[in-house]
Amino acid sequence: MEHPDRLLVHSADVEGNGIALDISVESAGWEYCGLTVWTLEPRGSLDAQTGADEVCIVLLGGDCVVSAGGQEFRLDSRPSIFAGKPASVYVPIDSSYQVVASEVTQVAVCKSRATRSFPVRYIGPEDVPVEIRGAGNAARQINHIIKPDFPADTLLVVEVFTPSGNWSSYPPHKHDVSRMPAEADLEEIYYYRIEPADGFAFQRLYTADGPVDQPYIIHDGDALIMPEGYHAYAVAHGYTGYYLNILAGNEPVRTMQPFDDPTYGWVRGTWSDSMNEGLSSWQDIDNRINGAAGKKPVQ
């Protein structure tokens, strides 16, 4: 594994059109995953080629039109990450695309090296299944953008919303060894946002044999490269945590199959579907667990 400090990447402040965060295959030192986060001002545009990557353009917030494969798609499903489900566009290898913003807009271009080409596809908020995973203060909301059954080659993309004081990626799990059906070998990037933005979270990344056991303090706009190891995440009380999760690998079957740390895996057996009855969002989880606690007064 690379030196732990090199795995945490901070976003840059962007005025006008520009790149807030950029992780490439080369900068990460691996084979598949990449991520570029763009901020566009009104009437600002991004013109790019996918090249050897297949990409998924995810609306983080704002209003824009994506053009690809001779088609145009309006992405205006949410003014900010925490205000609804995303709209996205999948674009295959060896393609060109353009993003034109109608207002201040931020998009995440999720990338993975690929060899097979699939059709351009719009993924509307209505196409994004929501899953409530875990239970109690490990309950969280999963937005499935590119699932294993999506027509793509290597790229997988989900969003995770962690309510105030809760845990995600729990029990700690990994996916760095190819030994299906127990575990898939997948590279992974987490791109974090926190609401309100002055909050913080913690990410633990560690290996079973002990040479790496690193706690990271996460701030709004950070990203973590995860080449290997178990990982678990917790957000501070009073704040909502988000991460965009990009995964890719060369398993013959498209899958996100994780392997739980055996020390903590017993926790999963204490959860039941009945514990989440009536919950359909991270807001529901927050209200059930915290009530009025941790809610910042409106100024």
C-alpha positions as CSV (number, residue, x, y, z in Angstrom):
1,M,0.0,0.0,0.0
2,E,1.1,3.6,-0.7
3,H,2.1,5.8,2.3
4,P,-1.2,6.4,4.1
5,D,-0.9,10.2,3.9
6,R,-0.8,10.1,0.1
7,L,-4.2,8.3,-0.1
8,L,-6.1,11.3,1.2
9,V,-6.8,14.0,-1.5
10,H,-8.2,17.5,-0.7
11,S,-10.4,19.5,-3.0
12,A,-9.3,22.9,-4.3
13,D,-11.3,26.1,-4.1
14,V,-12.5,26.9,-7.6
15,E,-13.7,30.2,-8.9
16,G,-15.5,30.0,-12.2
17,N,-15.0,26.9,-14.3
18,G,-12.4,24.5,-13.0
19,I,-11.4,21.2,-11.5
20,A,-12.0,20.9,-7.7
21,L,-10.5,17.4,-7.5
22,D,-8.8,15.1,-9.9
23,I,-7.7,11.5,-9.3
24,S,-6.4,9.5,-12.3
25,V,-5.2,6.0,-12.7
26,E,-1.6,7.4,-12.9
27,S,-1.9,9.6,-9.8
28,A,-3.5,6.7,-7.8
29,G,-0.9,4.2,-9.0
30,W,-3.4,1.5,-9.9
31,E,-5.2,0.1,-13.0
32,Y,-8.9,1.2,-13.2
33,C,-10.5,3.9,-11.1
34,G,-10.5,7.7,-11.6
35,L,-12.6,10.7,-10.5
36,T,-12.7,14.3,-11.6
37,V,-15.0,16.8,-9.9
38,W,-15.8,19.9,-12.0
39,T,-17.4,23.2,-10.9
40,L,-19.0,25.1,-13.8
41,E,-20.3,28.7,-13.7
42,P,-23.5,29.7,-15.5
43,R,-23.0,29.1,-19.3
44,G,-19.7,27.4,-18.4
45,S,-18.9,24.2,-20.4
46,L,-16.7,21.1,-20.2
47,D,-15.7,19.3,-23.4
48,A,-13.9,16.0,-23.0
49,Q,-13.0,12.6,-24.5
50,T,-13.4,9.4,-22.6
51,G,-10.5,7.7,-24.3
52,A,-9.7,4.4,-22.6
53,D,-12.2,5.1,-19.8
54,E,-15.9,4.5,-19.5
55,V,-17.4,7.3,-17.5
56,C,-20.5,8.2,-15.5
57,I,-21.3,12.0,-15.2
58,V,-23.1,12.4,-11.9
59,L,-24.9,15.7,-11.0
60,L,-23.7,16.7,-7.6
61,G,-25.8,19.9,-7.7
62,G,-27.1,22.5,-10.2
63,D,-28.6,22.4,-13.7
64,C,-26.8,21.4,-16.9
65,V,-27.2,19.7,-20.2
66,V,-24.9,16.7,-21.1
67,S,-24.4,15.9,-24.8
68,A,-23.0,12.5,-25.8
69,G,-23.6,10.1,-28.6
70,G,-25.7,12.5,-30.6
71,Q,-28.1,12.9,-27.7
72,E,-28.8,15.6,-25.1
73,F,-29.8,15.0,-21.5
74,R,-31.0,17.6,-18.9
75,L,-29.5,17.0,-15.5
76,D,-31.5,19.1,-13.0
77,S,-32.7,16.7,-10.3
78,R,-31.2,18.4,-7.3
79,P,-29.8,21.8,-6.3
80,S,-27.3,20.1,-4.0
81,I,-26.2,16.6,-3.0
82,F,-28.4,16.6,0.1
83,A,-31.6,17.7,-1.7
84,G,-32.6,14.6,-3.7
85,K,-31.5,11.8,-5.9
86,P,-29.0,12.3,-8.7
87,A,-29.3,12.4,-12.5
88,S,-26.4,10.9,-14.4
89,V,-25.2,10.0,-17.9
90,Y,-23.1,6.9,-18.8
91,V,-20.7,7.4,-21.7
92,P,-18.6,4.6,-23.1
93,I,-15.0,4.4,-24.1
94,D,-13.7,6.3,-27.2
95,S,-16.5,8.9,-27.0
96,S,-16.8,12.6,-26.7
97,Y,-19.1,14.5,-24.4
98,Q,-20.0,18.0,-23.4
99,V,-21.5,19.5,-20.2
100,V,-23.0,23.0,-20.4
101,A,-24.2,24.6,-17.1
102,S,-27.3,26.8,-16.8
103,E,-26.4,27.9,-13.3
104,V,-23.5,27.2,-10.9
105,T,-23.2,23.4,-11.2
106,Q,-20.9,20.7,-9.9
107,V,-20.5,17.3,-11.6
108,A,-18.5,14.3,-10.7
109,V,-17.0,12.4,-13.7
110,C,-16.5,8.8,-12.4
111,K,-14.1,6.8,-14.5
112,S,-12.9,3.3,-15.1
113,R,-10.5,1.8,-17.6
114,A,-12.6,-0.5,-19.9
115,T,-12.3,-2.5,-23.1
116,R,-15.9,-3.1,-24.1
117,S,-18.2,-0.4,-25.3
118,F,-21.9,0.0,-24.3
119,P,-24.5,2.6,-25.4
120,V,-24.8,6.1,-23.9
121,R,-27.5,6.0,-21.3
122,Y,-29.3,8.5,-19.2
123,I,-29.9,7.5,-15.5
124,G,-32.7,9.6,-14.1
125,P,-33.5,9.9,-10.4
126,E,-36.4,7.5,-11.1
127,D,-33.8,4.9,-12.2
128,V,-31.9,5.1,-8.9
129,P,-33.1,2.5,-6.4
130,V,-32.7,3.5,-2.7
131,E,-31.7,1.0,-0.1
132,I,-31.7,1.4,3.6
133,R,-28.8,-0.7,4.8
134,G,-27.7,-1.6,8.3
135,A,-29.7,-0.8,11.4
136,G,-29.7,1.4,14.4
137,N,-26.8,3.8,14.4
138,A,-25.3,1.9,11.5
139,A,-28.3,2.5,9.3
140,R,-27.6,4.5,6.1
141,Q,-29.1,5.3,2.7
142,I,-27.6,3.8,-0.5
143,N,-28.4,5.3,-3.9
144,H,-27.5,2.7,-6.6
145,I,-26.4,4.6,-9.7
146,I,-24.4,1.9,-11.7
147,K,-25.2,-1.5,-10.2
148,P,-23.6,-4.8,-11.3
149,D,-26.5,-5.4,-13.7
150,F,-26.1,-2.1,-15.4
151,P,-24.8,-2.4,-19.1
152,A,-21.2,-1.3,-18.5
153,D,-17.8,-3.0,-18.6
154,T,-16.0,-2.4,-15.3
155,L,-17.5,0.8,-13.6
156,L,-19.7,0.6,-10.5
157,V,-21.0,3.8,-8.8
158,V,-23.1,4.3,-5.6
159,E,-23.9,7.2,-3.2
160,V,-24.0,6.7,0.5
161,F,-25.7,9.1,3.0
162,T,-24.8,8.6,6.6
163,P,-27.1,10.4,9.1
164,S,-25.9,12.4,12.1
165,G,-23.6,10.3,14.3
166,N,-24.0,7.1,12.4
167,W,-21.7,4.6,10.8
168,S,-21.3,3.4,7.2
169,S,-19.2,0.7,5.5
170,Y,-20.0,-1.2,8.7
171,P,-19.1,-3.8,9.7
172,P,-15.6,-3.0,8.3
173,H,-15.1,-4.8,5.0
174,K,-12.7,-5.1,2.2
175,H,-12.5,-6.1,-1.5
176,D,-8.9,-6.5,-2.4
177,V,-8.5,-10.2,-3.1
178,S,-10.2,-12.1,-6.0
179,R,-11.7,-15.2,-4.4
180,M,-15.3,-15.3,-5.5
181,P,-17.9,-15.9,-4.4
182,A,-16.6,-14.7,-1.0
183,E,-14.7,-11.5,-2.2
184,A,-14.1,-9.5,-5.3
185,D,-10.9,-7.6,-6.1
186,L,-12.0,-3.9,-6.6
187,E,-10.2,-0.6,-6.5
188,E,-12.2,2.1,-4.8
189,I,-12.5,5.8,-4.3
190,Y,-14.6,7.6,-1.7
191,Y,-15.5,11.3,-2.4
192,Y,-16.9,12.9,0.7
193,R,-19.2,15.8,1.3
194,I,-20.5,16.9,4.7
195,E,-23.6,19.0,5.6
196,P,-23.2,21.6,7.0
197,A,-19.8,21.9,5.4
198,D,-17.9,22.8,8.6
199,G,-18.4,19.3,10.0
200,F,-16.1,16.4,10.0
201,A,-16.0,12.6,9.9
202,F,-13.7,9.7,10.5
203,Q,-12.5,7.0,8.1
204,R,-10.5,4.0,9.3
205,L,-8.4,2.0,6.8
206,Y,-6.5,-1.0,8.0
207,T,-5.1,-4.3,6.9
208,A,-5.6,-7.6,8.7
209,D,-1.8,-8.3,9.1
210,G,-1.2,-5.0,10.8
211,P,1.2,-2.8,8.8
212,V,-1.6,-0.3,8.0
213,D,-4.0,1.0,10.5
214,Q,-4.8,4.6,9.7
215,P,-7.5,6.9,10.9
216,Y,-8.3,9.8,8.6
217,I,-10.1,13.0,9.6
218,I,-12.5,13.7,6.7
219,H,-13.6,17.2,5.7
220,D,-16.1,18.4,3.1
221,G,-14.6,17.8,-0.4
222,D,-12.0,15.2,0.6
223,A,-11.4,12.0,-1.3
224,L,-9.7,8.8,-0.2
225,I,-8.0,6.3,-2.5
226,M,-8.5,2.7,-1.2
227,P,-6.1,0.2,-2.9
228,E,-6.6,-2.4,-0.2
229,G,-7.7,-3.0,3.4
230,Y,-10.8,-3.0,5.6
231,H,-12.6,0.3,5.9
232,A,-15.3,1.9,8.1
233,Y,-16.7,5.4,8.3
234,A,-18.5,7.5,11.0
235,V,-19.8,11.1,10.8
236,A,-19.9,13.6,13.7
237,H,-23.2,14.1,15.5
238,G,-25.1,17.1,14.1
239,Y,-23.8,16.5,10.6
240,T,-24.8,14.4,7.6
241,G,-22.1,12.5,5.8
242,Y,-22.1,11.7,2.1
243,Y,-19.7,9.8,-0.1
244,L,-19.7,9.0,-3.8
245,N,-18.3,5.5,-4.1
246,I,-16.5,4.5,-7.4
247,L,-15.3,0.9,-7.8
248,A,-13.8,-1.1,-10.6
249,G,-11.9,-4.3,-11.2
250,N,-11.4,-7.2,-13.6
251,E,-13.6,-9.8,-12.0
252,P,-15.3,-12.0,-14.7
253,V,-18.7,-11.3,-13.1
254,R,-19.7,-7.7,-12.3
255,T,-20.1,-7.6,-8.5
256,M,-19.4,-5.4,-5.4
257,Q,-18.9,-8.5,-3.2
258,P,-17.2,-7.4,0.0
259,F,-15.6,-9.5,2.8
260,D,-16.4,-8.5,6.4
261,D,-13.6,-8.3,9.0
262,P,-14.3,-11.5,11.0
263,T,-13.7,-9.7,14.2
264,Y,-16.7,-7.4,13.6
265,G,-18.8,-9.4,11.2
266,W,-21.1,-10.7,14.0
267,V,-22.8,-7.3,14.1
268,R,-24.5,-7.9,10.8
269,G,-26.4,-10.8,12.4
270,T,-28.1,-8.5,14.9
271,W,-29.9,-6.5,12.1
272,S,-33.3,-7.3,10.8
273,D,-35.5,-5.8,8.1
274,S,-38.1,-5.1,10.8
275,M,-35.8,-2.6,12.4
276,N,-36.0,-0.3,9.4
277,E,-39.8,-0.5,8.8
278,G,-41.1,2.9,7.8
279,L,-37.6,4.2,6.9
280,S,-37.1,5.4,3.3
281,S,-34.3,8.0,3.5
282,W,-31.4,9.2,5.6
283,Q,-33.7,11.9,7.0
284,D,-36.1,9.2,8.3
285,I,-33.1,7.4,10.0
286,D,-31.9,10.7,11.5
287,N,-35.3,11.6,12.9
288,R,-35.9,8.1,14.4
289,I,-32.4,7.9,16.0
290,N,-31.8,11.5,17.0
291,G,-35.1,13.3,17.0
292,A,-34.4,17.0,17.6
293,A,-30.9,16.3,18.9
294,G,-28.1,17.6,16.6
295,K,-30.4,19.7,14.5
296,K,-28.8,23.1,14.0
297,P,-31.3,26.0,14.6
298,V,-32.3,27.9,11.5
299,Q,-30.8,31.4,11.6
